[in-house]
Amino acid sequence: MHYRNGREAKNGDKVVQLSIDGGKIVSIGVLFDATPGNDYCNGSIAPTCATVQCACMCDCVHMDDVVALLKEHGLDKRPSGK
């Protein structure tokens, strides 16, 4: 099991799920129930925050800026063959 950038995936990892195209963030949480040997529809994401969170702007990044960083590093699209 590997993430979009090739890093090995393990249950318990904190993850950011991206859309198939465009690098939009779809979900953030902890990976669980993933089974080795499959990179598709494999596992679930437990949300890490289900309550209102106090936000310090100096600790935040706008979603558009995160998407731009993903594009800059070629992570806005699935790897070929996936």
C-alpha positions in Angstrom: 0.0 0.0 0.0 1.4 3.3 -1.0 0.3 6.9 -1.0 0.2 9.2 -4.1 3.8 10.3 -3.5 5.1 6.7 -3.2 5.4 6.6 0.6 4.4 3.3 2.2 0.9 3.4 3.8 0.3 2.0 7.3 -2.8 1.8 9.5 -2.7 4.5 12.1 -1.1 7.1 9.7 -2.4 10.6 9.8 -3.6 11.2 6.2 -4.9 13.8 3.8 -7.1 12.3 1.0 -6.9 14.1 -2.3 -9.5 14.1 -5.1 -8.7 12.0 -8.2 -7.9 15.1 -10.2 -7.0 18.6 -9.2 -5.5 17.9 -5.8 -8.5 19.0 -3.8 -8.5 17.9 -0.2 -11.4 15.5 0.4 -10.8 14.2 3.9 -8.3 14.4 6.8 -7.9 11.8 9.5 -6.3 8.6 10.6 -6.1 5.6 8.2 -7.6 2.3 9.5 -8.7 -1.1 8.1 -6.3 -0.9 5.1 -5.1 -4.3 3.8 -1.6 -4.6 2.2 -1.4 -5.3 -1.5 -4.0 -2.8 -2.7 -3.9 0.9 -3.4 -7.6 1.3 -4.4 -10.7 1.6 -2.2 -8.6 0.1 0.6 -9.2 1.3 4.1 -11.1 4.0 5.8 -10.3 7.4 7.3 -11.4 8.3 10.8 -12.0 12.0 11.1 -9.6 13.6 13.6 -11.8 16.6 14.5 -15.5 16.5 14.8 -15.9 19.6 16.8 -15.4 23.3 16.3 -11.7 24.2 16.5 -10.3 27.5 17.7 -8.1 28.9 14.9 -5.0 31.0 15.2 -4.5 32.4 11.7 -0.7 32.3 12.2 -1.1 28.5 12.3 -3.4 28.1 9.3 -2.8 27.8 5.6 -5.5 28.6 3.0 -6.7 25.6 1.1 -5.9 27.2 -2.3 -2.3 27.5 -1.1 -2.1 23.9 -0.2 -3.5 22.9 -3.6 -0.9 25.1 -5.3 1.9 23.3 -3.3 0.5 19.9 -4.4 0.5 21.0 -8.0 4.0 22.4 -7.7 5.3 19.0 -6.6 3.2 17.0 -9.1 0.9 15.5 -6.5 -2.3 17.0 -7.9 -2.8 13.9 -10.2 -2.7 10.2 -9.6 0.5 8.5 -10.8 0.2 6.9 -14.2 -1.1 3.3 -14.0 -3.0 3.9 -10.8 
